[in-house]
């Protein structure tokens, strides 16, 4: 086994975690201790550089390579709070810091019970990461009668430090990344008619992109960039064991070969999505339909190949 490079690691996870029987995989989500991630030295170094510099980590790569799964696992490994938001074409930069619940405000106004506009502020993921105490109060002074909001922390940890996942930033309007430069550069923002919200400790902000749209150069310069390369055969086998545990048979190898990935020592092969490989394993294990079964080609078609239908 090659010796790991030596440096002072802020983040030092095990490279090959073992699957746990106390959790389960539900689609792209895992529960309990089965929230696992298989790291390599490049991924670990990128996370450490982001933590050391206080810069956002931009994770690039095609769909199905595990980009979105990295941030929650890092949060668990570091014992930090965790917040996430999936970006869409309708997302605006302010949605990540704060918005106003205009529907509730209008409803209260119709009932004659409207409060000041500041009482309808809804904190976004970045506000919760920066200042959870003021986010719970909507930024109102202490002692206000408004009930506090529940912290949407999705992680297992607490304390002042947080990890934030902004998933699929490339789907946003081109202006959104540039509008986030101050919030993600100085970890502070100005709330309308309110004080500045700023983090006492830099959170780790992880952004992902499927490369559907080019990101602004000014935004890229402020990020630590990690490119997730297509996983090779050995990494895919490690990922399979981390999610489903070691096996005494050759199921994982057989499934890879059915995808067109050659056996150890072979050459050539095709790129396999991590997500589709895990789906094929889950189907094989739970349905007892394995390579060689008469229905296995149909399982591969449904879980991985997904050909375009002929609807004529």
Residue pairs with C-beta under 8 A, 6 or more apart in sequence:
4 15
4 41
5 41
7 48
9 44
9 48
10 48
10 51
10 52
11 44
11 47
11 48
11 51
11 74
11 77
11 78
12 44
13 37
13 39
13 44
13 73
13 74
13 77
14 39
15 38
15 39
15 40
15 41
15 44
16 38
16 238
16 241
16 242
17 36
17 37
17 38
17 242
18 241
18 242
18 245
19 34
19 36
19 241
19 242
19 243
19 244
19 245
20 32
20 33
20 34
20 36
21 245
22 32
22 33
22 34
23 30
23 31
23 32
23 33
23 34
23 35
24 30
24 31
24 32
24 34
25 34
25 243
25 278
25 282
28 68
28 69
28 275
30 36
30 243
34 243
35 72
35 73
35 76
36 73
36 242
36 243
37 66
37 69
37 70
37 73
37 74
37 242
38 235
38 238
38 239
38 242
40 235
42 226
43 70
43 226
43 228
46 57
46 224
46 225
46 226
47 57
47 70
47 74
47 204
47 226
49 55
49 224
50 56
50 57
50 204
50 206
50 224
51 204
53 224
54 187
54 202
55 222
55 223
55 224
56 184
56 205
56 206
56 207
56 222
56 223
56 224
57 204
57 205
57 206
57 207
57 223
57 224
57 225
57 226
58 169
58 207
58 208
58 209
58 215
58 220
58 223
58 224
58 225
58 226
59 67
59 70
59 206
59 207
59 208
59 209
59 226
59 228
60 67
60 208
60 209
60 211
60 225
60 226
60 227
60 228
61 67
61 210
61 211
61 227
61 228
61 229
62 210
62 211
62 230
62 273
63 210
63 273
63 275
64 273
64 274
64 275
64 276
65 228
65 230
65 231
65 273
65 274
66 228
66 239
66 274
66 275
67 167
67 208
67 209
67 210
67 228
68 165
68 167
68 208
70 206
71 82
71 84
71 163
71 164
71 165
71 204
71 206
72 82
72 84
72 154
72 155
72 163
72 165
74 80
74 163
74 204
74 206
75 81
75 82
75 155
75 156
75 157
75 162
75 163
75 204
76 82
76 155
76 156
76 157
78 157
78 161
78 163
78 204
79 156
79 157
79 158
79 159
80 155
80 157
80 159
80 161
80 162
80 163
80 203
80 204
81 128
81 129
81 132
81 151
81 153
81 155
81 157
81 158
81 159
81 161
81 162
81 163
82 153
82 154
82 155
82 157
82 162
82 163
82 164
82 165
83 125
83 128
83 129
83 152
83 153
83 154
83 162
83 163
83 164
83 165
84 125
84 154
84 164
84 165
84 166
84 167
85 91
85 95
85 96
85 124
85 125
85 164
85 165
85 166
85 167
86 167
86 168
87 166
87 167
87 168
87 169
87 171
87 172
87 176
88 168
88 171
88 172
89 171
89 172
89 173
91 171
91 172
91 173
91 176
92 173
92 176
92 179
93 175
93 176
93 179
93 180
93 183
94 124
94 179
95 124
96 124
96 125
96 126
96 166
96 180
96 183
97 123
97 124
97 126
97 127
97 183
97 189
97 191
97 197
98 121
98 122
98 123
98 124
98 127
98 139
98 191
98 192
99 121
99 122
99 124
100 117
100 120
100 121
100 122
101 120
101 121
101 122
102 120
104 120
105 114
105 117
105 120
108 114
108 115
115 146
117 193
118 138
118 139
118 140
118 193
118 194
119 138
119 140
119 144
119 146
120 138
121 138
121 139
121 191
121 194
122 138
123 135
123 138
123 139
123 149
125 152
125 164
125 166
126 164
126 183
126 189
126 205
127 134
127 135
127 189
127 197
128 135
128 151
128 152
128 153
128 162
129 162
129 163
129 164
129 199
129 203
129 205
130 187
130 188
130 189
130 197
130 198
130 199
130 203
131 197
131 198
131 199
131 200
132 151
132 153
132 162
134 197
135 149
135 151
136 148
136 149
136 150
136 151
137 144
137 146
137 148
137 149
138 146
138 149
139 191
139 194
139 195
139 197
140 146
155 162
155 163
160 200
160 201
161 201
161 203
162 203
162 204
163 203
163 204
163 205
163 206
164 203
164 204
164 205
164 206
165 206
165 207
165 208
166 205
166 206
166 207
166 208
167 207
167 208
168 208
168 209
168 210
169 176
169 177
169 207
169 208
169 209
169 215
170 209
170 210
170 211
170 212
170 213
170 215
171 212
171 213
174 213
174 216
177 215
177 216
177 219
178 216
178 218
178 219
180 219
181 218
181 219
181 222
182 188
182 189
183 189
184 205
184 222
185 222
186 198
187 198
187 199
187 202
187 203
188 196
188 197
188 198
188 199
189 196
189 197
189 198
190 196
190 197
191 197
207 223
209 215
230 271
230 272
231 239
231 272
231 274
233 256
233 261
233 262
233 264
233 269
236 252
236 256
236 261
236 272
236 274
236 277
237 252
237 253
237 256
239 274
239 277
239 278
240 252
240 277
240 278
240 281
241 247
241 252
243 278
243 281
244 281
244 282
244 285
251 281
251 284
251 285
251 290
251 291
252 281
253 263
254 290
254 291
254 292
255 277
255 280
255 281
255 284
255 290
255 291
256 272
256 277
257 263
257 291
258 280
258 291
258 296
258 300
259 270
259 272
259 277
259 280
259 300
259 304
260 269
260 270
260 272
261 269
261 270
261 272
262 268
262 269
272 304
273 304
276 303
276 304
277 304
279 303
279 304
280 299
280 300
280 303
280 304
283 289
283 299
283 302
283 303
284 290
284 291
284 296
284 299
287 299
289 295
289 296
289 299
290 296
301 307
